[in-house]
């Protein structure tokens, strides 16, 4: 099982980023996928999940700002992040929450 995240970077408050996660080693189109994040000095925080049928759920602090999506043909899950705030600064991971299996992460820094 492998997850390779990309798309992180430095963005100003109010800006946007789109994270991508290319997966392999399992049956992607029948798997629920998640994004989680870890801010400096804090534990891993679940952010969003998407089921195999495309239904999605979000942690309260990102509702209305983040959108999770998936492309089963590309074995890829995305996280569109809008209206970013400094408190969104973290390493973002994609993976399978039920297995506690996550990728290596991509850094998102929101600062002016």
N, C-alpha and C positions, 0 to 999 in steps of 0.2 A: 504494500500500500504506500503510495507516494503522493504528496501534495506540494506543489511548487507555486508559492505566492509571488506576485509582482505588482508594481503600480504605486508603491508607496513613494513618499518624498516629503519635501518641505512645502507647505502652503500657508497662505495668510488666512487669518480668521475670516469666515464667510466664503472661503473658496471651496473647491470641489476636487475630489480625486475618485478614480475608478480602480479598484483593486481586482485582480484576476487570480484565479487559482486553477492551474492545470493539474489534473489528477490521473493516476494510473494504478493498475494492480488490483482493481475490484470492479464490480458491476455498478458503474456510476449511475446509470439511468434508473436504478431501483433503490438508490441510497439517498437518505436524507443527509443534507450537507449543512454545515454551520460555519459562521465566522465568530471568532472570539478575539479579545485583545488583552494585552497586559501593559498597564501603565507603569512608569518607573516606581519601584518600591511597593507595588501592589500585586495581588494575585490575578490569575486568569479570570476574565469576565466574559461570559457569553454575550454576544451582540445580536446575532440574527440567525435564523435557520430557514431552510427551504426543503419541503418534502419532495418526494419523487413525482408527485402530481402538480408541483409548482406552487402549492400553498405556502405562505411565508409567515413568519412571526418575528417580532422585534423586541428587544429590551426597551423599556420605557424611554430612556434618555435619547434614543436615536430614532424613535418613531417619527415619521413625517420628514426625516432628513436623509435616512439611509434606505437604499433599496437593494435587496438581494435578488439575484436572478441566476438562471442556469441555462447552459447550452448542452444538451445531451449528446449532440453530434460531435462536440469538441471535448467532451468530458471536462467541462470547465464551469466553475461557479464564479460569479462576480459580486462585488459590493460597490454600488454607486453611493458615494458619500457627498452630500451637499451641506451647505451652511456649516462648515466645519468650525469647531471652537477649540481653544487651547486645551480644554479638558478631554478632547478626543485624541490627544497625543498618546501614542502607544505603539507597541508592536502588534500587528494584526496577523492572526493565524486563521487558516481555513482547515477544516477537517471533519471528522465524524465524531460528534459529541458523545454518542452512546458508547464509543470505543475509546474515548479519551485519546484519539489519534489526531495529531496536528502536524502541520508542516513546519518549516523553519522560520516562517514569519517574514513580514515586510514592515519596515518602520514608517510610521506616519507622524510627522511633526507639524503642528499647527502653531505658528508664531509670526509675529510681525517684525 
